[in-house]
């Protein structure tokens, strides 16, 4: 008997409890633990505390992948700490300050930097967040806004580039083929992935939405309040906010009064080089000499390469700091340990998030939600149903990868069956699984990538989730509308995508004007024109 048959609708209680408590109390770790504990009570029919502890330990001890991610996070913290104390981040800020002299320019630089850093969302949030934060602070950009730009760029971009995300997506497609019993009748996995990109509308629109918000300097929802507070009163965080981390508080002051670019370029350059070389090496080793590029990419161990790269980043930071005479070995090691400590909150939430993912698996939450969705599916509604089924699961579990693992092996056979054993609906099924998973990830306070975005920008985590949600919901509504049109007309998505972008722009303009008027605030566009003389009151 499966978990879904055993627990049914009650299986959604633990993740929903954790999410509601996190939003209401703004205490992510406590909320997650209570959600896990409720799952233990449901699973055992008793107090559930032993089961809760066992699940938590298993998230650390039984998953090599989780252990690697935690190690990467800690190494990134150590590397960021070295770059900070050696003045590397300040040197980048100094080099760019003369050109990035407005909030719009800082936002554009952050957006572009995030799109260029396409090979991993974890390293994207770490490097881009740390590098751009000081410049954003100087331009009075709220921490919530900076977190949004980074979070809504990192994961969506990673779904299109040469990254661990794409490799994982290819493996999920293969699992879907196996579940459907498809052999030679459908496109091979990489070809199907490429065909699915135009249907991955949430990710495409999310990236574009960031650009629209930055260029127009128009905000709405709670982000408008955050930006008004930051611009008018100079408060980068709301009163009583609890930022995930502060480099200044955690790491102390820089050890030099003359920051130099090499203390950023050498560690970060080492990270990039090792990640690319490591990915190529493992790809060739896995696929064999003379293999096609597609096979090499499919065989590459991107997570391992990122582990090696993050270690290299820490090592090169230590070597350059000691060799440059800015630190002795003892101080360098203390800085690295401080960097590890800075990541403990994020690591704790990650463990809790993974554990509640285990709870939802044991209770059959994902299967239950998907089965409910299946009952209302028709060819026209297939894209939207898969989109929102994936979104609900990702929102409830906090993991887009877990959602892909749950939904893809169901969505592909379903699309194959509804499509009359033809590949017509397969690209839209794959694209909407990925879109829904990342939308749910963006809106979930228990998502690992959302947690890390808050961490590396120094934002209050729940404030980041609350402000980002308005934009994410706007994007998903436009994406679902375009997918409904496709389901009804089968117009090529290459026509629908530009239409969707136009609708997004109109919504941003209209909602920002309406919300500013409703709240009696200065419209964002007007405020931008006044950036040369912000008020200090």
GULONU-12947 format. One line per 5 residues: number of its first residue (from 1); their letters; for each residue z negated, y, x negated of C-alpha. Coordinates in nm, 2 decimals. Layout:
N
NUM) a) Z:Y:X; ...;
END
This chain:
537
1) xxxxx) 0.00:0.00:0.00; 0.10:0.34:-0.14; -0.13:0.64:-0.18; 0.06:0.82:0.09; 0.01:0.54:0.34;
6) xxxxx) -0.36:0.52:0.26; -0.45:0.89:0.26; -0.17:1.07:0.46; -0.23:1.43:0.56; -0.57:1.45:0.40;
11) xxxxx) -0.41:1.41:0.06; -0.31:1.78:0.07; -0.68:1.89:0.09; -0.77:1.89:-0.29; -0.48:2.10:-0.41;
16) xxxxx) -0.49:2.34:-0.12; -0.87:2.38:-0.15; -0.83:2.46:-0.52; -0.56:2.71:-0.45; -0.74:2.89:-0.17;
21) xxxxx) -1.07:2.90:-0.37; -0.88:3.04:-0.67; -0.72:3.31:-0.47; -1.04:3.40:-0.28; -1.30:3.37:-0.57;
26) xxxxx) -1.07:3.46:-0.86; -1.25:3.18:-1.06; -0.97:2.94:-1.16; -1.17:2.68:-1.35; -1.44:2.64:-1.09;
31) xxxxx) -1.19:2.63:-0.81; -0.99:2.36:-0.99; -1.30:2.15:-1.05; -1.40:2.17:-0.68; -1.05:2.07:-0.58;
36) xxxxx) -1.06:1.77:-0.82; -1.41:1.68:-0.69; -1.29:1.68:-0.33; -1.01:1.45:-0.44; -1.27:1.22:-0.59;
41) xxxxx) -1.47:1.22:-0.27; -1.16:1.13:-0.06; -1.05:0.86:-0.31; -1.38:0.68:-0.34; -1.53:0.76:0.00;
46) xxxxx) -1.86:0.85:-0.17; -1.99:1.13:-0.39; -1.68:1.10:-0.62; -1.83:1.26:-0.93; -1.77:0.96:-1.16;
51) xxxxx) -1.41:0.93:-1.05; -1.38:1.31:-1.10; -1.50:1.28:-1.46; -1.28:0.97:-1.53; -0.98:1.16:-1.41;
56) xxxxx) -1.06:1.46:-1.63; -1.11:1.24:-1.93; -0.79:1.05:-1.86; -0.59:1.38:-1.86; -0.69:1.42:-2.22;
61) xxxxx) -0.71:1.07:-2.35; -0.43:0.88:-2.18; -0.14:1.12:-2.21; 0.02:1.17:-2.55; 0.24:1.45:-2.39;
66) xxxxx) -0.07:1.64:-2.27; -0.23:1.60:-2.61; 0.08:1.74:-2.78; 0.09:2.04:-2.54; -0.28:2.12:-2.60;
71) xxxxx) -0.23:2.10:-2.98; 0.08:2.32:-2.95; -0.12:2.57:-2.75; -0.40:2.57:-3.01; -0.16:2.61:-3.30;
76) xxxxx) 0.02:2.90:-3.12; -0.32:3.06:-3.07; -0.39:3.02:-3.44; -0.05:3.15:-3.54; -0.08:3.45:-3.31;
81) xxxxx) -0.42:3.52:-3.45; -0.28:3.53:-3.81; 0.01:3.75:-3.71; -0.23:3.99:-3.53; -0.48:4.02:-3.81;
86) xxxxx) -0.22:4.06:-4.08; -0.05:4.34:-3.88; 0.27:4.16:-3.80; 0.26:4.23:-3.43; 0.18:4.60:-3.50;
91) xxxxx) 0.46:4.62:-3.75; 0.71:4.50:-3.49; 0.56:4.76:-3.24; 0.59:5.03:-3.51; 0.95:4.94:-3.58;
96) xxxxx) 1.05:4.95:-3.22; 0.83:5.25:-3.10; 1.08:5.51:-3.20; 1.35:5.35:-2.98; 1.12:5.21:-2.70;
101) xxxxx) 0.99:5.54:-2.58; 0.97:5.47:-2.21; 0.84:5.20:-1.98; 1.19:5.11:-1.88; 1.30:5.05:-2.24;
106) xxxxx) 0.99:4.84:-2.31; 1.05:4.63:-2.00; 1.42:4.58:-2.09; 1.33:4.48:-2.45; 1.07:4.23:-2.31;
111) xxxxx) 1.33:4.09:-2.06; 1.60:4.05:-2.32; 1.36:3.91:-2.58; 1.25:3.66:-2.32; 1.61:3.55:-2.24;
116) xxxxx) 1.69:3.51:-2.61; 1.39:3.29:-2.66; 1.54:3.01:-2.44; 1.42:2.69:-2.61; 1.07:2.68:-2.48;
121) xxxxx) 0.86:2.85:-2.22; 0.52:2.80:-2.40; 0.64:2.96:-2.72; 0.83:3.22:-2.52; 0.51:3.34:-2.35;
126) xxxxx) 0.31:3.33:-2.67; 0.55:3.52:-2.89; 0.70:3.77:-2.64; 0.37:3.84:-2.47; 0.18:3.91:-2.80;
131) xxxxx) 0.46:4.11:-2.95; 0.53:4.34:-2.65; 0.18:4.39:-2.52; 0.09:4.69:-2.75; 0.41:4.87:-2.67;
136) xxxxx) 0.36:4.80:-2.30; 0.01:4.93:-2.32; 0.13:5.25:-2.49; 0.38:5.31:-2.21; 0.10:5.25:-1.95;
141) xxxxx) 0.27:4.94:-1.81; 0.01:4.74:-1.62; -0.08:4.40:-1.76; 0.02:4.25:-1.43; 0.38:4.39:-1.47;
146) xxxxx) 0.41:4.26:-1.83; 0.29:3.91:-1.72; 0.54:3.91:-1.44; 0.83:4.00:-1.67; 0.74:3.73:-1.91;
151) xxxxx) 0.65:3.46:-1.66; 0.96:3.51:-1.45; 1.18:3.50:-1.75; 1.04:3.22:-1.96; 1.06:2.90:-1.74;
156) xxxxx) 1.38:3.00:-1.56; 1.56:3.07:-1.88; 1.43:2.74:-2.03; 1.61:2.55:-1.75; 1.95:2.66:-1.87;
161) xxxxx) 1.92:2.66:-2.25; 1.88:2.39:-2.52; 1.52:2.31:-2.45; 1.27:2.04:-2.37; 1.31:2.14:-2.00;
166) xxxxx) 1.68:2.04:-2.00; 1.61:1.71:-2.17; 1.34:1.64:-1.91; 1.58:1.73:-1.63; 1.84:1.49:-1.76;
171) xxxxx) 1.59:1.21:-1.77; 1.49:1.29:-1.41; 1.86:1.27:-1.30; 1.88:0.93:-1.47; 1.58:0.82:-1.27;
176) xxxxx) 1.74:0.95:-0.95; 2.05:0.75:-1.03; 1.85:0.44:-1.08; 1.66:0.49:-0.75; 1.99:0.53:-0.57;
181) xxxxx) 2.15:0.24:-0.74; 2.43:0.46:-0.87; 2.63:0.34:-1.17; 2.98:0.46:-1.23; 3.05:0.64:-0.91;
186) xxxxx) 2.87:0.97:-0.99; 2.90:1.22:-1.28; 2.70:1.14:-1.59; 2.37:1.31:-1.61; 2.47:1.61:-1.83;
191) xxxxx) 2.78:1.68:-1.63; 2.57:1.67:-1.31; 2.32:1.91:-1.47; 2.60:2.16:-1.55; 2.73:2.13:-1.20;
196) xxxxx) 2.38:2.20:-1.06; 2.33:2.53:-1.24; 2.50:2.75:-0.97; 2.27:2.58:-0.72; 1.96:2.66:-0.92;
201) xxxxx) 1.95:2.98:-0.74; 1.58:3.07:-0.76; 1.59:3.06:-1.14; 1.91:3.26:-1.16; 1.79:3.52:-0.90;
206) xxxxx) 1.44:3.53:-1.06; 1.59:3.64:-1.39; 1.81:3.90:-1.22; 1.52:4.02:-1.01; 1.32:4.10:-1.33;
211) xxxxx) 1.62:4.31:-1.45; 1.64:4.49:-1.11; 1.27:4.57:-1.11; 1.28:4.70:-1.47; 1.60:4.91:-1.44;
216) xxxxx) 1.52:5.07:-1.11; 1.15:5.11:-1.19; 1.08:5.02:-0.82; 0.78:4.80:-0.72; 0.63:4.69:-0.40;
221) xxxxx) 0.33:4.48:-0.28; 0.03:4.46:-0.50; 0.24:4.53:-0.81; 0.30:4.88:-0.68; -0.07:4.93:-0.66;
226) xxxxx) -0.12:4.80:-1.01; 0.16:5.02:-1.16; 0.03:5.33:-0.97; -0.32:5.26:-1.11; -0.19:5.20:-1.46;
231) xxxxx) 0.04:5.51:-1.47; -0.19:5.76:-1.29; -0.53:5.66:-1.43; -0.44:5.48:-1.75; -0.61:5.16:-1.63;
236) xxxxx) -0.41:4.87:-1.75; -0.64:4.63:-1.57; -0.81:4.69:-1.23; -1.19:4.75:-1.24; -1.39:4.43:-1.28;
241) xxxxx) -1.08:4.24:-1.39; -1.14:3.94:-1.62; -0.85:3.92:-1.87; -0.76:3.58:-2.00; -0.80:3.70:-2.35;
246) xxxxx) -0.81:4.01:-2.57; -0.68:3.99:-2.92; -0.90:4.28:-3.03; -1.22:4.13:-2.89; -1.14:3.77:-3.00;
251) xxxxx) -0.99:3.84:-3.34; -1.12:4.17:-3.46; -0.93:4.45:-3.63; -0.62:4.42:-3.85; -0.69:4.36:-4.22;
256) xxxxx) -0.44:4.63:-4.33; -0.37:4.99:-4.26; 0.00:4.94:-4.36; 0.15:4.67:-4.13; 0.46:4.50:-4.28;
261) xxxxx) 0.73:4.31:-4.09; 0.72:4.01:-4.32; 0.39:3.91:-4.17; 0.57:3.87:-3.84; 0.91:3.75:-3.95;
266) xxxxx) 0.80:3.48:-4.19; 0.56:3.29:-3.95; 0.79:3.34:-3.64; 1.10:3.26:-3.85; 0.93:2.94:-3.97;
271) xxxxx) 0.86:2.85:-3.61; 1.22:2.90:-3.50; 1.37:2.73:-3.80; 1.15:2.42:-3.77; 1.20:2.39:-3.40;
276) xxxxx) 1.58:2.40:-3.43; 1.59:2.18:-3.74; 1.34:1.94:-3.59; 1.53:1.92:-3.26; 1.86:1.85:-3.45;
281) xxxxx) 1.70:1.59:-3.67; 1.54:1.40:-3.39; 1.86:1.43:-3.18; 2.08:1.29:-3.45; 1.83:1.02:-3.53;
286) xxxxx) 1.81:0.91:-3.17; 2.18:0.93:-3.09; 2.32:0.81:-3.42; 2.56:0.96:-3.67; 2.88:1.09:-3.52;
291) xxxxx) 2.74:1.11:-3.17; 2.86:1.38:-2.94; 2.66:1.71:-2.91; 2.56:1.61:-2.55; 2.41:1.29:-2.67;
296) xxxxx) 2.23:1.46:-2.96; 2.08:1.72:-2.73; 1.98:1.44:-2.49; 1.80:1.25:-2.77; 1.62:1.54:-2.93;
301) xxxxx) 1.24:1.54:-2.92; 1.19:1.91:-2.83; 0.82:1.89:-2.77; 0.77:1.72:-3.11; 0.98:1.99:-3.27;
306) xxxxx) 0.77:2.26:-3.11; 0.46:2.08:-3.23; 0.59:2.09:-3.59; 0.71:2.44:-3.55; 0.38:2.57:-3.42;
311) xxxxx) 0.20:2.40:-3.71; 0.45:2.56:-3.95; 0.38:2.90:-3.79; 0.01:2.87:-3.86; 0.07:2.74:-4.21;
316) xxxxx) 0.31:3.02:-4.31; 0.08:3.28:-4.16; -0.21:3.14:-4.38; 0.01:3.12:-4.69; 0.16:3.47:-4.66;
321) xxxxx) -0.18:3.62:-4.58; -0.36:3.46:-4.88; -0.06:3.51:-5.12; -0.02:3.87:-5.01; -0.39:3.94:-5.10;
326) xxxxx) -0.48:4.05:-4.75; -0.72:3.76:-4.69; -0.90:3.50:-4.89; -0.88:3.13:-4.78; -1.21:3.14:-4.60;
331) xxxxx) -1.12:3.45:-4.40; -0.78:3.30:-4.31; -0.93:2.98:-4.19; -1.19:3.17:-3.98; -0.90:3.37:-3.83;
336) xxxxx) -0.72:3.05:-3.73; -1.04:2.91:-3.58; -1.08:3.24:-3.39; -0.72:3.19:-3.26; -0.81:2.84:-3.14;
341) xxxxx) -1.12:2.98:-2.97; -0.91:3.24:-2.80; -0.71:2.96:-2.63; -1.01:2.77:-2.50; -1.00:2.93:-2.15;
346) xxxxx) -0.63:2.85:-2.12; -0.68:2.50:-2.26; -0.97:2.44:-2.01; -0.75:2.55:-1.71; -0.46:2.33:-1.84;
351) xxxxx) -0.69:2.03:-1.85; -0.81:2.10:-1.50; -0.45:2.16:-1.38; -0.34:1.83:-1.52; -0.64:1.66:-1.37;
356) xxxxx) -0.56:1.79:-1.02; -0.21:1.67:-1.08; -0.35:1.32:-1.14; -0.55:1.36:-0.81; -0.24:1.44:-0.61;
361) xxxxx) -0.06:1.14:-0.76; -0.34:0.91:-0.68; -0.37:1.04:-0.32; 0.01:1.04:-0.27; 0.03:1.42:-0.20;
366) xxxxx) 0.39:1.46:-0.32; 0.52:1.15:-0.15; 0.35:1.26:0.18; 0.50:1.61:0.17; 0.85:1.48:0.08;
371) xxxxx) 0.84:1.22:0.35; 0.75:1.48:0.61; 1.04:1.69:0.49; 1.28:1.40:0.51; 1.23:1.37:0.89;
376) xxxxx) 1.41:1.70:0.95; 1.69:1.67:0.70; 2.06:1.72:0.80; 2.35:1.78:0.56; 2.33:2.16:0.64;
381) xxxxx) 1.96:2.17:0.59; 1.95:1.94:0.29; 1.94:2.22:0.02; 1.67:2.42:0.19; 1.45:2.12:0.28;
386) xxxxx) 1.46:1.99:-0.08; 1.40:2.35:-0.20; 1.08:2.40:0.00; 0.96:2.04:-0.03; 0.97:2.09:-0.41;
391) xxxxx) 0.81:2.44:-0.37; 0.52:2.31:-0.17; 0.45:2.02:-0.41; 0.47:2.25:-0.72; 0.25:2.51:-0.56;
396) xxxxx) 0.00:2.25:-0.46; 0.00:2.06:-0.79; 0.07:2.34:-1.04; 0.33:2.14:-1.23; 0.70:2.19:-1.21;
401) xxxxx) 0.77:1.88:-1.43; 0.55:1.67:-1.21; 0.73:1.80:-0.91; 1.07:1.70:-1.06; 0.93:1.36:-1.13;
406) xxxxx) 0.82:1.32:-0.77; 1.11:1.47:-0.59; 1.42:1.40:-0.80; 1.41:1.02:-0.75; 1.39:1.08:-0.38;
411) xxxxx) 1.63:1.37:-0.35; 1.92:1.21:-0.53; 1.93:0.89:-0.32; 1.89:1.11:-0.01; 2.18:1.33:-0.11;
416) xxxxx) 2.39:1.03:-0.20; 2.32:0.87:0.14; 2.38:1.18:0.35; 2.69:1.25:0.15; 2.84:0.92:0.25;
421) xxxxx) 2.79:0.76:-0.10; 2.99:1.04:-0.25; 2.88:1.29:-0.53; 2.94:1.60:-0.32; 2.57:1.68:-0.24;
426) xxxxx) 2.43:1.57:-0.58; 2.46:1.90:-0.77; 2.29:2.10:-0.49; 2.01:1.84:-0.46; 1.94:1.86:-0.84;
431) xxxxx) 1.97:2.24:-0.85; 1.73:2.29:-0.55; 1.47:2.05:-0.69; 1.46:2.26:-1.01; 1.45:2.59:-0.81;
436) xxxxx) 1.18:2.48:-0.58; 0.97:2.34:-0.86; 0.98:2.66:-1.06; 0.92:2.88:-0.75; 0.61:2.68:-0.67;
441) xxxxx) 0.50:2.70:-1.03; 0.53:3.08:-1.03; 0.32:3.12:-0.72; 0.05:2.86:-0.81; -0.27:2.98:-0.98;
446) xxxxx) -0.31:2.63:-1.13; 0.03:2.63:-1.31; 0.02:2.59:-1.68; 0.31:2.84:-1.76; 0.15:3.10:-1.52;
451) xxxxx) -0.18:3.05:-1.70; -0.03:3.10:-2.04; 0.16:3.41:-1.92; -0.17:3.56:-1.82; -0.33:3.45:-2.15;
456) xxxxx) -0.08:3.60:-2.39; -0.05:3.93:-2.21; -0.43:3.97:-2.16; -0.40:3.99:-1.78; -0.65:3.88:-1.52;
461) xxxxx) -0.50:3.55:-1.41; -0.54:3.57:-1.04; -0.42:3.93:-1.04; -0.10:3.81:-1.21; -0.05:3.54:-0.95;
466) xxxxx) -0.11:3.78:-0.66; 0.13:4.05:-0.79; 0.40:3.81:-0.89; 0.40:3.63:-0.56; 0.56:3.92:-0.37;
471) xxxxx) 0.86:3.91:-0.60; 0.88:3.53:-0.61; 0.88:3.50:-0.23; 1.15:3.77:-0.20; 1.37:3.58:-0.45;
476) xxxxx) 1.31:3.24:-0.27; 1.40:3.39:0.06; 1.73:3.52:-0.07; 1.80:3.19:-0.25; 1.73:2.99:0.07;
481) xxxxx) 1.96:3.22:0.28; 2.24:3.16:0.03; 2.18:2.79:0.03; 2.19:2.79:0.42; 2.52:2.97:0.41;
486) xxxxx) 2.65:2.71:0.16; 2.53:2.43:0.38; 2.71:2.57:0.68; 3.03:2.68:0.51; 3.05:2.51:0.17;
491) xxxxx) 3.16:2.84:0.02; 3.15:2.81:-0.36; 2.81:2.93:-0.50; 3.01:3.15:-0.74; 3.08:3.37:-0.45;
496) xxxxx) 2.73:3.35:-0.30; 2.55:3.44:-0.62; 2.69:3.80:-0.65; 2.62:3.85:-0.28; 2.26:3.73:-0.33;
501) xxxxx) 2.22:3.98:-0.62; 2.34:4.26:-0.40; 2.09:4.16:-0.13; 1.81:4.15:-0.39; 1.89:4.50:-0.50;
506) xxxxx) 1.89:4.62:-0.14; 1.55:4.45:-0.07; 1.39:4.60:-0.38; 1.51:4.95:-0.29; 1.41:4.92:0.08;
511) xxxxx) 1.07:4.75:0.03; 0.97:4.99:-0.25; 1.05:5.29:-0.04; 0.87:5.15:0.26; 0.56:5.03:0.07;
516) xxxxx) 0.52:5.36:-0.12; 0.55:5.56:0.20; 0.30:5.33:0.38; 0.05:5.36:0.10; 0.11:5.73:0.05;
521) xxxxx) 0.20:5.68:-0.31; 0.46:5.85:-0.52; 0.78:5.65:-0.51; 0.84:5.45:-0.82; 1.17:5.62:-0.90;
526) xxxxx) 1.01:5.96:-0.88; 0.72:5.85:-1.10; 0.97:5.74:-1.36; 1.11:6.08:-1.38; 0.76:6.22:-1.46;
531) xxxxx) 0.69:5.98:-1.75; 0.68:6.25:-2.00; 0.36:6.38:-1.85; 0.14:6.11:-1.70; -0.18:6.22:-1.54;
536) xx) -0.51:6.13:-1.71; -0.72:6.18:-1.40;
END
